[in-house]
Amino acid sequence: MTIPPTGPGDRIKVSEDPIILEALRALEVFKALISTDEGRERFRAADDKRAEFNRERDRSPHKTLRRVEYDDIPDASRSALEALSTEQLQALAEVDAAFVADGLWVHVPSPGFLMIH
C-alpha cells in the first residue's frame, strides 16, 4: 500500500490477498445495504443480519459482489457494525458518501469504492 498518493491520478492500492479483497467486497455490499433508510432499518431490525446482507448481495449488478459472504467481514468489524444504531448507520453512510464525493476512496479491484477508515 502506498500512502500518500504523490500525483494526480495516483491511487492507494490494496493488498492482493484474496481474504482482504473479499472482506473489502463484502463491505461494499454492506455499504449498499445501509445507504438507504429502508436498508438501515431492515438491517437493525433483523434477527438474521446475514439474511439481510444476502438479500442486498443478491441484488448487486456486480458479479464479484454476488459471491461474497457476510462472514468475509472480519469478526471484530462485523460485530462493531452490528452494534451501531440506525442513526449511527445513517451517519456512517453519510460520511462515506461525503468521502467518496470528495475523492477519498480506495480502489478495490473489480469493483469498487471503499471509504478510508
Secondary structure, DSSP 8 states (H G I E B T S, - for coil): ---S--STT---B----HHHHHHHHHHHHHHHHTTSHHHHHHHHH-S-HHHHHHHHHHH-S-HHHHT--GGGS-HHHHHHHHH--HHHHHHHHHHHHHHHHTT-B-B-SSS---B--
